[in-house]
Amino acid sequence: MALYARLFASAYDRVLAGSERAGLAALRRELLSHARGRTLEVGAGTGLNLPHYPATLTELTLVEPDPEMTKRLERRVASQRRSGGAQPFPVRCVSAAAERLPFPDDAFDTVVCTLVLCTVEDPVRTLRELRRVLAPGGHLLFLEHVRSGDPALARWQDRLEPLWRRLGRGCRCNRSTLETIEATGFSVLNVEHRRMPKAIPIVAPLIVGCAVARA
């Protein structure tokens, strides 16, 4: 498993490169343009979101639980600093699980999760943690794999989920994530149902949107 974790992390950017060029990077950029103030990204992976954050942020905290991904994330942050391409706000990396965030209540104005809620062990606990650390009026920005609205494709997602979860380091491509967001104290302000370009069908359905914690 340790060897596969290293291989997965080393190949991650290359595997996603075609999707990024075909439109996934544009989806990230549009979503992250709405980030404001103190921003937390959970499951930051190798840092593919990093170039897309607006310069107006106050600070950016990147949380990643996987040690192999964290190494690459830290290298990307350091590389941007050395090249002079770093953002004009503080960026820090923190090793932590999304279900147990080491931050006080109301610590952030924006929380970001992209292709993360499909992989966490406990999405309900994770979203409750995200709600806890969001300041009143703060926004949750999400771009996530979800269960297809097409019954035939959803059945294939169910059939292939056990295999895909092993190949994708925990990715459950058949989760009803929008419903879970709404069930854990968030009101969805807007959501678009999109498809991940250049992706195999079972992971192509996406939701992209913004939610706010209910009072």
N, C-alpha and C positions, 0 to 999 in steps of 0.2 A: 504493500500500500504506500509506503514512503517513497519507493521508486516511482510508482505511478503518479503520486502527487507532484513529484519533481517534473516528470515528463509532461503532465497536464499543464502545469504552470508555465513551462518553457514553450509549449506549443499554443497557448491560449490566444495570444495576439495574432499569430499566423492563421489559426483556425477561423477567427472572426474577421480577418482582413477583407475578405470579399464582401461580407455583409456591411462592414463599415463603409467601404467605398461605394456600395450600391444604395446607401441611404440610411444605414443605422447611425452613422456619425451625425448626419443631419438631424435625425430624431433626437439624439442626445443634445446637440447644440440648442435646438429649439426648446426642449424641456428645461435645460439648465439656465437658459436666459432668464428664467423666472426666479432663480435662487436669489435670496436677499440676506444681508446681515451675517450673523453667526450661522455657518452652514456645516452640517454633519452629513457625510456620506457613509452609509453602512455597506459592508461587502464591497469595498472599493477595488478589489482584485488587483490587476496590474496597473491601474490608473488611467484607463482609457477615457474616463470622463474629464481628466485633469485639464486638457486644453480648452474645454468648452465652457468653463465657468466664467461669468462676467467679472470684469475688473473691479466692480463696485462692492464685492463682498467685504465684510469686516474681517473674517477669518474663515479658514476651512480646516475641518478635522476629518481625516480619512481613517475609517475603522475597517480592519481586515483580520479575520481569525486564522487564516491559513498561513503558516510560516513561509511556505514557498512563494505564495502570492505576495506576501508582505515584503520579501526581499526585493522582488521586482518593482513593487510599488515605491519602496524607499529609493531604489536606484533611479526610477523615473523622476521623482521629486528632486533628487540631488542633481540629476543631469540637467533638468530645466534651470536650476539655480546656476550651475556652472556655465551654461550656454547663454545666460542672460535672458532666457525666455520665461523666467519664473513670474508668477502672478504678483501683482503689487499688494498682496495681503499675506499674513502668516499662514503657512500650511504645516500641519503636523500629522504624523502617522501614529495610530494607536492599535495595538494588537488586542482584540477583544471580540467576543461573540455578540451578535446582535441581540440575543435574548438576555444578555447581562451587561448592559452598557455602564462603564465606570464614570458616569457624569451625573450631576445633580438634576433635580427637576427644573424644567423651564430653561434649560441651558442654551437652546438653539432657536433661531428664527426660521430656519429651513432644514428639513431632513430629506435626503435623497436616497432612493434605492432603485438601482437599475439591474435587472436580471439577477436579483438577489432573493426575493421572497419565494422563488421556486426551489431554492436550495437550503434555506434555514430549516433546522429540525422542527421548530415549533413556530409556525407563522403567527398564531394568535398571541403568544407571549412576546414575540418580536414586535408586533405592531403595538401592543400595549406599552412596551418599552419606548418605542418611537414617540408615542403619544405623550408619555411621561416626560421625556426630555425636550419636547416642543414647548416653547413659550406660548402663552395665550395668543391666538390669532396666527400662530405660525403655520407654515404650509408643509405638507408631505408631497414631494414630487416623485412620481413612480413611472417606470418603464419596465414591464414585466411579462414574461411568458405566462400564458393562461390556458385553461381548458377551452377547447374550440367550441363555438356555438353551432358548428356543423355536427350533428349526432354521429355520422359515420366517422369523421376524423377524431371525434372525442373517444369513440370506442377504440380506435387504433392507439390513441394516446394512453388509454388504460392498459391495453395489451402490452405495449412496448415500454411502459413506465419502469418496470423493474430492471430491464436491461439498460435503458437510457440513464436511469439513476446511477448505475455503476459506472457507465462510460463518462457521464457528465458530472462526476464528483458530487452527487446528491441532488441533481436537478430533477424535480418532479414537474414534468411539463403539463400535467393535467390538473393542476390546482385551480380552484375557483377563487382567485386572489381578489378580484373586485368585491365579491360578497364578503370576504374576510375583512377587507379594509373597512367596509361599511359596518360590520358587526363588532368592531373593536373601538368604537367611539369616534370614528371619522365621518365627516360629511364630504362626499365627492363633489367638488366644484365643477370640474369638467373632466371628461374622459373620451379618448378616441380609441376605437378598435382598429388596429393596424396589423400588418404582416411584416415579419422580419425578412428582409431581402436576402436572397441566396442562402436560405436556411432549409433544412429538411422539413417536411410538412408538419411533423408532430411538435416542433418548437417554433413554427412560424407565427401562430396567433399571439398578438401582443396587445396589452393595454398601455396607453400613455396618458398621464393626466395629473391632476392636482387635487388634494384633499386638505381639509382643515379639521382640527380636533373640535368636536362638539363640546359646548360648555357643560 
